[in-house]
Amino acid sequence: MTLAERVARAVDAAPVVDLHTHLFAPQFGAMNLWGVDELLTYHYLVAETLRAEPKLAPEAFFARDKAAQADLVWDALFVRRSPLSEAAAGVATVLAAFGLDPAARDLREARAFFAARRVEQHVEDVLRLAGVSALAMTNDPTDPEERALWEAGLAPDPRFHAALRLDRLIAAQDLRAELTRWIARMRPRYLAISVNEVSAPPRAVLDACREHDLPFAMMIGVRRAVNPRLGVAGDGVSAVDLTPLERLAAENPDVRFLVTTLARENTHTLCVVARKFANVLPFGCWWFMNNPSLIEETTMMRLEMLGPTFVPQHSDARVLDQLIYKWRHSRRSIASALTRRYGAMPVPPTDAQIERDARALLGGIAGEWLKA
């Protein structure tokens, strides 16, 4: 067996702890998105469709119901064009995983398949096919629908861990009280915020992290609504100065920081920051970085600069079924980067060493930070 085959086998077998998703446990009801119509109306594909069909106004697209939107996406990206983008190829991977035809002329077979499924069994099948043992959700108590469920005493599937999103909560008049309330109710595994530029969070956030031993996750570099007509598909990216992150890590050595950046230009700087501060953990290839070529490049850089002490990927999945393609595709990129690094070693690694490293990178390190 070649080195590449040995590495691929170990990476494929390693259980994943998915550090950041937008998924919801089945107990959240309609907030748990799954099925072919949800896959096809994912905002990556909406933006791609509106680019491919410039005569289709965004307002006209969004005026249609979800099934009609999905039909438009399928026709534009799968029937009249090849699904070459990562988002489109991912849908094809999911359909093939369930024995469905990714080259079908319409969605009748796929819709019938998903309509016949029970959500509980579907969750089990998706987690098994993706090799995911645990994951972190993104939970926003300022959302009325989600807030009502938590206040009613919702208890999620124990594999779906809460992560308390601060983007809107941070504006609360009494932030300390709100944090205390929602940490007690949700029992999150970390606090999280997405930002354009790095700045120190309010003291109440850092105090809560210390008091409850929770990491603070920052997703850096998103510019909201650069094209408002596209809705959630209209956000953009910017390269940012990470010097404030160095100060934040230096001034708060007792707080752990989970960090991912949206711009390719920031990935190297983040590695340098992490080399200097052990309380900074680079994780994943977020959003516009979530492409196989960039995942492999970023994983190579991190291996070269940090060794196996980071989290190479998170899915960022919004639709349950996306776990299948995001982890199948990411595993290939991660395995390729590992193979290249192992090939540079003067003594070839043993199978036990490869398996140890694969388990740490795919799930062990994330599990330690999530306490999952």
C-alpha beads as a LAMMPS data file, in Angstrom:
LAMMPS data file: protein, C-alpha beads

372 atoms
371 bonds

1 atom types
1 bond types

-500.0 500.0 xlo xhi
-500.0 500.0 ylo yhi
-500.0 500.0 zlo zhi

Masses

1 110.0

Atoms # bond

1 1 1 0.000 0.000 0.000
2 1 1 1.387 3.423 -0.919
3 1 1 1.874 6.251 1.566
4 1 1 -1.011 8.168 -0.026
5 1 1 -3.308 5.154 0.362
6 1 1 -2.300 4.672 4.005
7 1 1 -2.942 8.318 4.795
8 1 1 -6.280 8.370 2.967
9 1 1 -7.383 5.273 4.868
10 1 1 -6.504 6.833 8.232
11 1 1 -8.135 10.174 7.404
12 1 1 -11.301 8.493 6.124
13 1 1 -11.550 6.412 9.317
14 1 1 -11.010 9.293 11.749
15 1 1 -14.239 10.487 13.415
16 1 1 -14.951 14.185 12.908
17 1 1 -15.831 16.716 15.561
18 1 1 -17.229 19.576 13.487
19 1 1 -16.232 22.758 15.269
20 1 1 -18.602 25.186 13.530
21 1 1 -21.895 24.630 11.695
22 1 1 -25.216 26.385 11.283
23 1 1 -27.111 23.135 11.785
24 1 1 -29.821 22.422 14.319
25 1 1 -30.587 19.200 16.134
26 1 1 -33.836 17.483 15.094
27 1 1 -35.468 18.735 18.305
28 1 1 -35.492 22.224 16.716
29 1 1 -38.163 21.096 14.253
30 1 1 -38.396 23.193 11.091
31 1 1 -35.105 24.941 11.891
32 1 1 -33.358 21.641 11.092
33 1 1 -32.937 22.000 7.318
34 1 1 -32.513 18.942 5.090
35 1 1 -33.566 17.582 1.704
36 1 1 -32.927 18.437 -1.917
37 1 1 -34.838 21.735 -2.028
38 1 1 -32.859 23.045 0.945
39 1 1 -29.599 21.878 -0.640
40 1 1 -30.339 23.675 -3.894
41 1 1 -31.468 26.945 -2.312
42 1 1 -28.296 27.220 -0.217
43 1 1 -26.994 30.760 -0.649
44 1 1 -23.784 29.651 -2.400
45 1 1 -25.895 28.177 -5.192
46 1 1 -28.327 31.079 -5.272
47 1 1 -25.454 33.491 -5.973
48 1 1 -24.057 31.140 -8.611
49 1 1 -27.440 30.806 -10.315
50 1 1 -28.018 34.546 -10.438
51 1 1 -24.553 34.955 -11.938
52 1 1 -25.223 32.261 -14.547
53 1 1 -28.629 33.759 -15.394
54 1 1 -28.059 37.546 -15.482
55 1 1 -31.510 38.192 -16.949
56 1 1 -33.097 36.682 -13.823
57 1 1 -33.520 39.490 -11.315
58 1 1 -32.843 38.550 -7.689
59 1 1 -36.240 39.950 -6.726
60 1 1 -37.935 37.641 -9.236
61 1 1 -35.986 34.659 -7.928
62 1 1 -36.827 35.304 -4.283
63 1 1 -40.501 35.916 -5.112
64 1 1 -40.860 32.230 -6.014
65 1 1 -41.515 29.523 -3.452
66 1 1 -38.656 27.269 -2.376
67 1 1 -39.503 24.405 -4.750
68 1 1 -39.639 26.779 -7.715
69 1 1 -36.311 28.315 -6.678
70 1 1 -34.774 24.845 -6.442
71 1 1 -36.071 23.986 -9.918
72 1 1 -34.427 27.110 -11.309
73 1 1 -31.112 26.268 -9.653
74 1 1 -31.234 22.673 -10.858
75 1 1 -31.950 23.708 -14.432
76 1 1 -29.287 26.439 -14.475
77 1 1 -26.439 24.609 -12.775
78 1 1 -27.077 20.896 -13.288
79 1 1 -29.059 20.505 -16.518
80 1 1 -27.785 23.287 -18.770
81 1 1 -24.304 23.418 -17.211
82 1 1 -21.937 20.978 -15.533
83 1 1 -21.805 21.131 -11.715
84 1 1 -18.151 22.160 -11.593
85 1 1 -18.239 24.630 -8.701
86 1 1 -17.566 23.187 -5.264
87 1 1 -21.101 23.994 -4.084
88 1 1 -22.718 22.333 -7.100
89 1 1 -20.349 19.356 -7.043
90 1 1 -21.240 18.971 -3.372
91 1 1 -24.921 18.522 -4.171
92 1 1 -23.978 15.861 -6.721
93 1 1 -21.899 14.086 -4.069
94 1 1 -24.835 14.089 -1.634
95 1 1 -27.289 12.747 -4.199
96 1 1 -24.881 9.999 -5.259
97 1 1 -24.320 9.046 -1.604
98 1 1 -28.046 8.301 -1.346
99 1 1 -28.134 6.393 -4.634
100 1 1 -29.826 9.224 -6.527
101 1 1 -28.915 10.358 -10.036
102 1 1 -27.009 13.693 -9.961
103 1 1 -27.547 13.979 -13.737
104 1 1 -31.342 13.637 -13.640
105 1 1 -33.345 16.012 -15.813
106 1 1 -35.619 16.997 -12.945
107 1 1 -36.029 16.639 -9.183
108 1 1 -38.966 14.221 -9.004
109 1 1 -36.946 11.192 -7.879
110 1 1 -34.890 13.150 -5.346
111 1 1 -37.941 14.846 -3.860
112 1 1 -39.780 11.542 -3.516
113 1 1 -36.765 10.012 -1.780
114 1 1 -36.407 12.766 0.822
115 1 1 -40.183 13.033 1.368
116 1 1 -40.270 9.365 2.379
117 1 1 -37.563 9.746 5.032
118 1 1 -38.066 10.077 8.780
119 1 1 -35.987 12.909 10.192
120 1 1 -34.546 10.822 13.029
121 1 1 -33.255 8.136 10.681
122 1 1 -32.034 10.740 8.229
123 1 1 -29.907 12.390 10.917
124 1 1 -28.354 9.026 11.769
125 1 1 -27.634 8.260 8.116
126 1 1 -26.084 11.648 7.403
127 1 1 -23.807 11.569 10.454
128 1 1 -22.721 8.036 9.526
129 1 1 -22.073 8.869 5.880
130 1 1 -20.141 12.001 6.878
131 1 1 -18.216 10.274 9.657
132 1 1 -19.237 13.000 12.127
133 1 1 -19.421 12.031 15.799
134 1 1 -20.253 15.478 17.234
135 1 1 -20.768 19.025 16.024
136 1 1 -21.293 22.561 17.238
137 1 1 -24.415 24.445 16.233
138 1 1 -24.723 28.243 16.014
139 1 1 -27.338 29.461 18.486
140 1 1 -28.742 32.966 18.563
141 1 1 -31.141 33.737 21.437
142 1 1 -32.145 37.007 19.758
143 1 1 -33.905 34.988 17.045
144 1 1 -37.549 34.749 18.220
145 1 1 -38.130 31.223 16.914
146 1 1 -34.998 29.798 18.487
147 1 1 -35.420 31.772 21.689
148 1 1 -38.891 30.310 22.223
149 1 1 -37.568 26.767 21.915
150 1 1 -34.807 27.300 24.477
151 1 1 -37.225 28.987 26.865
152 1 1 -39.561 26.007 26.531
153 1 1 -36.789 23.778 27.889
154 1 1 -35.530 22.232 24.659
155 1 1 -32.887 19.510 25.142
156 1 1 -30.946 18.911 21.909
157 1 1 -29.491 15.624 20.719
158 1 1 -26.275 15.328 22.801
159 1 1 -24.154 15.141 19.636
160 1 1 -25.321 18.652 18.711
161 1 1 -23.511 21.072 21.030
162 1 1 -24.644 24.652 21.506
163 1 1 -22.445 27.609 20.585
164 1 1 -23.697 31.009 21.726
165 1 1 -23.627 33.543 18.873
166 1 1 -22.983 37.116 20.003
167 1 1 -23.376 39.120 16.781
168 1 1 -26.644 40.700 17.923
169 1 1 -26.661 39.762 21.610
170 1 1 -23.536 41.860 22.166
171 1 1 -25.672 45.013 21.886
172 1 1 -27.769 44.006 24.908
173 1 1 -28.150 46.746 27.506
174 1 1 -27.080 44.385 30.301
175 1 1 -24.758 42.057 28.422
176 1 1 -23.369 40.423 31.549
177 1 1 -26.843 39.365 32.693
178 1 1 -27.774 38.115 29.227
179 1 1 -24.609 36.052 28.991
180 1 1 -25.192 34.548 32.424
181 1 1 -28.766 33.702 31.475
182 1 1 -28.043 32.062 28.155
183 1 1 -24.914 30.225 29.240
184 1 1 -26.945 28.654 32.050
185 1 1 -29.769 27.706 29.685
186 1 1 -27.852 26.610 26.570
187 1 1 -24.646 25.302 28.163
188 1 1 -22.664 26.383 25.085
189 1 1 -19.228 25.020 24.279
190 1 1 -17.959 28.425 23.151
191 1 1 -19.016 32.013 22.507
192 1 1 -18.772 33.204 18.894
193 1 1 -18.923 36.296 16.744
194 1 1 -18.319 37.079 13.078
195 1 1 -16.684 40.432 12.389
196 1 1 -15.138 42.467 9.631
197 1 1 -12.163 43.702 11.664
198 1 1 -10.655 42.517 14.937
199 1 1 -11.405 44.489 18.066
200 1 1 -11.478 43.622 21.733
201 1 1 -14.904 42.344 22.803
202 1 1 -16.686 43.892 25.786
203 1 1 -15.183 42.964 29.130
204 1 1 -18.328 40.999 29.993
205 1 1 -17.555 38.562 27.162
206 1 1 -13.985 37.902 28.286
207 1 1 -15.120 37.622 31.922
208 1 1 -17.753 35.060 30.906
209 1 1 -15.122 33.055 29.029
210 1 1 -12.919 32.996 32.125
211 1 1 -15.711 32.219 34.568
212 1 1 -17.145 29.359 32.521
213 1 1 -13.896 28.203 30.860
214 1 1 -15.325 28.836 27.395
215 1 1 -13.324 29.648 24.264
216 1 1 -14.139 32.811 22.334
217 1 1 -14.477 32.142 18.597
218 1 1 -13.869 34.908 16.086
219 1 1 -14.691 34.536 12.394
220 1 1 -12.880 37.442 10.804
221 1 1 -13.137 39.251 7.488
222 1 1 -16.798 39.214 6.448
223 1 1 -18.261 42.364 4.865
224 1 1 -22.012 42.278 5.117
225 1 1 -24.377 43.016 2.242
226 1 1 -21.959 44.153 -0.457
227 1 1 -24.877 43.289 -2.769
228 1 1 -28.061 43.603 -0.693
229 1 1 -30.242 42.336 -3.560
230 1 1 -28.799 38.849 -2.977
231 1 1 -29.915 38.620 0.652
232 1 1 -27.696 36.279 2.692
233 1 1 -25.825 35.464 -0.532
234 1 1 -24.706 39.084 -0.829
235 1 1 -21.910 39.207 1.765
236 1 1 -18.302 39.838 0.735
237 1 1 -14.755 39.475 2.063
238 1 1 -11.905 41.723 3.125
239 1 1 -8.324 41.150 4.232
240 1 1 -7.805 42.645 7.684
241 1 1 -5.069 43.629 10.102
242 1 1 -4.555 40.887 12.714
243 1 1 -2.340 42.996 14.996
244 1 1 -5.291 43.534 17.376
245 1 1 -5.583 39.737 17.670
246 1 1 -1.988 39.604 18.923
247 1 1 -2.785 42.207 21.566
248 1 1 -5.961 40.393 22.555
249 1 1 -4.125 37.089 22.979
250 1 1 -1.234 38.721 24.854
251 1 1 -3.450 40.666 27.251
252 1 1 -5.733 37.682 27.956
253 1 1 -3.485 34.615 28.275
254 1 1 -6.144 32.847 30.331
255 1 1 -8.736 33.054 27.511
256 1 1 -8.678 30.614 24.598
257 1 1 -9.379 32.045 21.155
258 1 1 -10.741 30.034 18.233
259 1 1 -9.976 31.954 15.041
260 1 1 -10.749 31.540 11.361
261 1 1 -10.301 34.125 8.614
262 1 1 -12.297 34.627 5.454
263 1 1 -9.546 36.071 3.254
264 1 1 -6.805 33.862 1.865
265 1 1 -4.385 36.742 2.494
266 1 1 -4.911 36.399 6.265
267 1 1 -4.208 32.670 6.579
268 1 1 -0.425 33.074 6.783
269 1 1 -0.590 35.897 9.335
270 1 1 -2.934 33.816 11.474
271 1 1 -0.377 30.994 11.479
272 1 1 2.292 33.428 12.673
273 1 1 0.016 34.686 15.460
274 1 1 -0.714 31.100 16.525
275 1 1 3.028 30.316 16.642
276 1 1 3.426 33.098 19.194
277 1 1 0.314 32.516 21.275
278 1 1 -0.706 29.007 22.353
279 1 1 -4.129 30.337 23.380
280 1 1 -4.965 30.964 19.690
281 1 1 -6.277 27.985 17.717
282 1 1 -6.669 28.402 13.946
283 1 1 -9.647 26.407 12.747
284 1 1 -11.191 25.545 9.435
285 1 1 -11.399 27.079 5.999
286 1 1 -14.384 29.364 6.276
287 1 1 -16.912 30.148 3.536
288 1 1 -14.994 31.479 0.507
289 1 1 -11.986 29.452 1.671
290 1 1 -14.037 26.247 1.695
291 1 1 -12.731 24.967 -1.650
292 1 1 -10.551 21.851 -2.040
293 1 1 -7.565 23.686 -3.532
294 1 1 -7.545 26.274 -0.740
295 1 1 -8.164 23.675 1.975
296 1 1 -5.112 21.725 0.814
297 1 1 -2.981 24.863 0.510
298 1 1 -4.035 26.140 3.935
299 1 1 -3.570 22.756 5.598
300 1 1 -0.070 22.490 4.092
301 1 1 0.853 25.929 5.411
302 1 1 -0.462 25.145 8.864
303 1 1 1.313 21.789 9.001
304 1 1 4.567 23.441 7.956
305 1 1 4.252 26.226 10.532
306 1 1 2.317 24.652 13.404
307 1 1 2.599 20.895 13.070
308 1 1 -0.575 18.942 13.902
309 1 1 -1.801 21.491 16.472
310 1 1 -4.737 23.120 14.666
311 1 1 -8.179 22.176 13.339
312 1 1 -7.918 21.931 9.539
313 1 1 -11.602 22.181 8.737
314 1 1 -15.142 22.805 9.904
315 1 1 -18.120 22.331 7.629
316 1 1 -20.021 25.617 8.149
317 1 1 -22.984 23.513 6.971
318 1 1 -26.449 25.086 7.001
319 1 1 -28.245 22.062 5.560
320 1 1 -27.778 18.723 7.320
321 1 1 -27.000 16.800 4.131
322 1 1 -24.077 19.123 3.375
323 1 1 -22.082 17.329 6.053
324 1 1 -21.653 14.453 3.609
325 1 1 -19.971 16.379 0.830
326 1 1 -18.152 18.920 2.949
327 1 1 -16.385 16.219 4.925
328 1 1 -15.833 13.794 2.045
329 1 1 -14.271 16.534 -0.053
330 1 1 -12.301 18.035 2.841
331 1 1 -10.873 14.673 3.858
332 1 1 -9.336 14.303 0.386
333 1 1 -7.642 17.706 0.629
334 1 1 -6.423 17.092 4.176
335 1 1 -5.088 13.641 3.248
336 1 1 -3.242 15.096 0.253
337 1 1 -1.538 17.742 2.408
338 1 1 -0.595 15.180 5.058
339 1 1 0.843 12.849 2.431
340 1 1 3.069 15.602 1.090
341 1 1 4.347 16.476 4.567
342 1 1 4.950 12.853 5.499
343 1 1 6.818 12.445 2.212
344 1 1 9.256 15.138 3.339
345 1 1 10.142 13.214 6.506
346 1 1 13.487 11.371 6.456
347 1 1 11.863 8.330 8.092
348 1 1 8.442 7.242 6.795
349 1 1 5.678 7.335 9.430
350 1 1 4.159 4.144 10.786
351 1 1 0.472 3.386 10.406
352 1 1 0.023 4.082 14.122
353 1 1 1.595 7.527 13.766
354 1 1 -0.578 8.392 10.767
355 1 1 -3.724 7.251 12.559
356 1 1 -2.772 9.254 15.663
357 1 1 -2.283 12.438 13.652
358 1 1 -5.447 11.928 11.599
359 1 1 -7.578 11.413 14.688
360 1 1 -6.130 14.529 16.330
361 1 1 -6.664 16.750 13.291
362 1 1 -10.136 15.505 12.360
363 1 1 -11.652 15.312 15.819
364 1 1 -9.297 15.101 18.765
365 1 1 -8.200 18.730 19.006
366 1 1 -11.684 20.090 18.313
367 1 1 -13.114 17.657 20.854
368 1 1 -10.707 18.911 23.504
369 1 1 -11.661 22.536 22.891
370 1 1 -15.383 21.683 22.822
371 1 1 -15.058 19.203 25.693
372 1 1 -17.076 16.876 23.451

Bonds

1 1 1 2
2 1 2 3
3 1 3 4
4 1 4 5
5 1 5 6
6 1 6 7
7 1 7 8
8 1 8 9
9 1 9 10
10 1 10 11
11 1 11 12
12 1 12 13
13 1 13 14
14 1 14 15
15 1 15 16
16 1 16 17
17 1 17 18
18 1 18 19
19 1 19 20
20 1 20 21
21 1 21 22
22 1 22 23
23 1 23 24
24 1 24 25
25 1 25 26
26 1 26 27
27 1 27 28
28 1 28 29
29 1 29 30
30 1 30 31
31 1 31 32
32 1 32 33
33 1 33 34
34 1 34 35
35 1 35 36
36 1 36 37
37 1 37 38
38 1 38 39
39 1 39 40
40 1 40 41
41 1 41 42
42 1 42 43
43 1 43 44
44 1 44 45
45 1 45 46
46 1 46 47
47 1 47 48
48 1 48 49
49 1 49 50
50 1 50 51
51 1 51 52
52 1 52 53
53 1 53 54
54 1 54 55
55 1 55 56
56 1 56 57
57 1 57 58
58 1 58 59
59 1 59 60
60 1 60 61
61 1 61 62
62 1 62 63
63 1 63 64
64 1 64 65
65 1 65 66
66 1 66 67
67 1 67 68
68 1 68 69
69 1 69 70
70 1 70 71
71 1 71 72
72 1 72 73
73 1 73 74
74 1 74 75
75 1 75 76
76 1 76 77
77 1 77 78
78 1 78 79
79 1 79 80
80 1 80 81
81 1 81 82
82 1 82 83
83 1 83 84
84 1 84 85
85 1 85 86
86 1 86 87
87 1 87 88
88 1 88 89
89 1 89 90
90 1 90 91
91 1 91 92
92 1 92 93
93 1 93 94
94 1 94 95
95 1 95 96
96 1 96 97
97 1 97 98
98 1 98 99
99 1 99 100
100 1 100 101
101 1 101 102
102 1 102 103
103 1 103 104
104 1 104 105
105 1 105 106
106 1 106 107
107 1 107 108
108 1 108 109
109 1 109 110
110 1 110 111
111 1 111 112
112 1 112 113
113 1 113 114
114 1 114 115
115 1 115 116
116 1 116 117
117 1 117 118
118 1 118 119
119 1 119 120
120 1 120 121
121 1 121 122
122 1 122 123
123 1 123 124
124 1 124 125
125 1 125 126
126 1 126 127
127 1 127 128
128 1 128 129
129 1 129 130
130 1 130 131
131 1 131 132
132 1 132 133
133 1 133 134
134 1 134 135
135 1 135 136
136 1 136 137
137 1 137 138
138 1 138 139
139 1 139 140
140 1 140 141
141 1 141 142
142 1 142 143
143 1 143 144
144 1 144 145
145 1 145 146
146 1 146 147
147 1 147 148
148 1 148 149
149 1 149 150
150 1 150 151
151 1 151 152
152 1 152 153
153 1 153 154
154 1 154 155
155 1 155 156
156 1 156 157
157 1 157 158
158 1 158 159
159 1 159 160
160 1 160 161
161 1 161 162
162 1 162 163
163 1 163 164
164 1 164 165
165 1 165 166
166 1 166 167
167 1 167 168
168 1 168 169
169 1 169 170
170 1 170 171
171 1 171 172
172 1 172 173
173 1 173 174
174 1 174 175
175 1 175 176
176 1 176 177
177 1 177 178
178 1 178 179
179 1 179 180
180 1 180 181
181 1 181 182
182 1 182 183
183 1 183 184
184 1 184 185
185 1 185 186
186 1 186 187
187 1 187 188
188 1 188 189
189 1 189 190
190 1 190 191
191 1 191 192
192 1 192 193
193 1 193 194
194 1 194 195
195 1 195 196
196 1 196 197
197 1 197 198
198 1 198 199
199 1 199 200
200 1 200 201
201 1 201 202
202 1 202 203
203 1 203 204
204 1 204 205
205 1 205 206
206 1 206 207
207 1 207 208
208 1 208 209
209 1 209 210
210 1 210 211
211 1 211 212
212 1 212 213
213 1 213 214
214 1 214 215
215 1 215 216
216 1 216 217
217 1 217 218
218 1 218 219
219 1 219 220
220 1 220 221
221 1 221 222
222 1 222 223
223 1 223 224
224 1 224 225
225 1 225 226
226 1 226 227
227 1 227 228
228 1 228 229
229 1 229 230
230 1 230 231
231 1 231 232
232 1 232 233
233 1 233 234
234 1 234 235
235 1 235 236
236 1 236 237
237 1 237 238
238 1 238 239
239 1 239 240
240 1 240 241
241 1 241 242
242 1 242 243
243 1 243 244
244 1 244 245
245 1 245 246
246 1 246 247
247 1 247 248
248 1 248 249
249 1 249 250
250 1 250 251
251 1 251 252
252 1 252 253
253 1 253 254
254 1 254 255
255 1 255 256
256 1 256 257
257 1 257 258
258 1 258 259
259 1 259 260
260 1 260 261
261 1 261 262
262 1 262 263
263 1 263 264
264 1 264 265
265 1 265 266
266 1 266 267
267 1 267 268
268 1 268 269
269 1 269 270
270 1 270 271
271 1 271 272
272 1 272 273
273 1 273 274
274 1 274 275
275 1 275 276
276 1 276 277
277 1 277 278
278 1 278 279
279 1 279 280
280 1 280 281
281 1 281 282
282 1 282 283
283 1 283 284
284 1 284 285
285 1 285 286
286 1 286 287
287 1 287 288
288 1 288 289
289 1 289 290
290 1 290 291
291 1 291 292
292 1 292 293
293 1 293 294
294 1 294 295
295 1 295 296
296 1 296 297
297 1 297 298
298 1 298 299
299 1 299 300
300 1 300 301
301 1 301 302
302 1 302 303
303 1 303 304
304 1 304 305
305 1 305 306
306 1 306 307
307 1 307 308
308 1 308 309
309 1 309 310
310 1 310 311
311 1 311 312
312 1 312 313
313 1 313 314
314 1 314 315
315 1 315 316
316 1 316 317
317 1 317 318
318 1 318 319
319 1 319 320
320 1 320 321
321 1 321 322
322 1 322 323
323 1 323 324
324 1 324 325
325 1 325 326
326 1 326 327
327 1 327 328
328 1 328 329
329 1 329 330
330 1 330 331
331 1 331 332
332 1 332 333
333 1 333 334
334 1 334 335
335 1 335 336
336 1 336 337
337 1 337 338
338 1 338 339
339 1 339 340
340 1 340 341
341 1 341 342
342 1 342 343
343 1 343 344
344 1 344 345
345 1 345 346
346 1 346 347
347 1 347 348
348 1 348 349
349 1 349 350
350 1 350 351
351 1 351 352
352 1 352 353
353 1 353 354
354 1 354 355
355 1 355 356
356 1 356 357
357 1 357 358
358 1 358 359
359 1 359 360
360 1 360 361
361 1 361 362
362 1 362 363
363 1 363 364
364 1 364 365
365 1 365 366
366 1 366 367
367 1 367 368
368 1 368 369
369 1 369 370
370 1 370 371
371 1 371 372
